[in-house]
Amino acid sequence: MAALTLSPTLARRPRPFVALQRRPLYPSRASGPQCASRSRLSCRATSSPQQNVAASTAKQAVELGLEAFEAGDTDAALTLFQKALSLQPDADEARAAAYNSACAHTRLRQWEPAVEAIKLAVNTHGLKLSVALNDADLEPLRERREWLAALAELRGGINEQQLVQLRSEAKAPFRLTRIIFVGGLAVGAALGLFIITARLLAAVQGGEGAPDLQETLQNFGINAAALAVLSFFVLRDVSSQNKDQQVITREEALGKLQISLGSDRVIPLAAFRGTTRPVIIAGSRGQISRALAAAEPCREALRERGISVVPIQLSAEDVSEKLRQLKAEFGGAAAAPASKGFGGAASGSSKAAPEAAAVPAAASGLTSKDRRWQLKPHNDAEWQQWLLEQKQASGINADTIYVQVQLDGTVRASGAGMPPWTQFLDDIPELGDIRTKVTDGIGR
């Protein structure tokens, strides 16, 4: 456990980083017996009641909680950490108790309480967010959608609106500068036009001291033209900014959609960023099966480009599939078997070894087994709602749609019908290619 140390009075003992994961940091155990791993069972059976009785101060409760956590008794450790928070802890003790409670909740797969404990440690007791971002013990929590939502509420975090604005500015770095500069010129032109309009009225009325009508008309035309041109450029940039922000908002919503990896492990699609280029295929069961069958000849090459398929079934069957089956029956031929990979048992037996070799090394908790050829959506209704919004934004009315996503989560291409697998091979570089680092995420 990457446990949070207390103040220097609790004998901070940092340990080095090993294999890119921060080793545990524990307070001194001088005040309590050490629990050796070989006696873990006896510790779990007998230590918890004694520890609860012995913990008369917040410092003791935290230290004994860490011992229980080391011994594998997570429930007892959590009880002690929570008890420490009720024993009038000082700042360091409260910070350690809250943070270690989050680690215990995470081990117990209690995601919401873990998030609340992190909020308490960061927002109330001054823990640096970077500690939670780099702690290997919190890795299962960081894979969850609850964590993505919590980042907006943590001190030092970033909310979705700020993220969208930052991504929009990064996509067009000089657009905001242009809006401010050209907008200032437009305001100046509008003010000048207002003044010249008053002079024009005076020139039209004539009389002693009235400005020259021809000169005033000329100045009026120049200012009006300048205001029109400047306003056009400002409105164009603002419209482009709004459009980009709408696209980015949809992409961030896509990243929050969840993938089921089995064994009650559910993670957002954003966890695959940097390692996987998802291709979402939505349609009837038959349409999806045909799309997967079309991809089989170039499947290994697609895997080398980091492509994984997310099939979203929108309807049970399409009319063309039914007609195909009827023709097969009347023709005396057996119905064509379902394509491998969608609802069939032959989805990955022969391809398992090439897939593992094609994908890169694991990153941030994801293994080569996680980045499989097919990624199973966790909640079909959420995926279908996102696809409906994507179809409306793209002007697609077809029943079948594909969406190809880049490594950074940006939507590179979408369209009606089957994914153009051969075109993907031509346009998308392999993961190890220099073009992946240079061009990925530009979109089109």
RAMOBEL-V232635 format. One record per helix or strand of 3 or more residues. SS is the DSSP state (H for helix, E for strand). FROM is the first residue (numbers start at 1). TO is the last residue. If there is no record, write none. Layout:
[[SS;FROM;TO] [SS;FROM;TO]]
This chain:
[[H;8;10] [H;37;54] [H;58;71] [H;74;85] [H;91;107] [H;111;124] [H;129;134] [H;136;142] [H;145;153] [H;160;171] [H;175;205] [H;213;256] [E;258;260] [E;266;268] [H;269;272] [E;277;284] [H;285;304] [E;307;315] [H;319;330] [H;352;358] [H;380;394] [E;401;405] [E;411;416] [H;421;427] [H;434;439]]
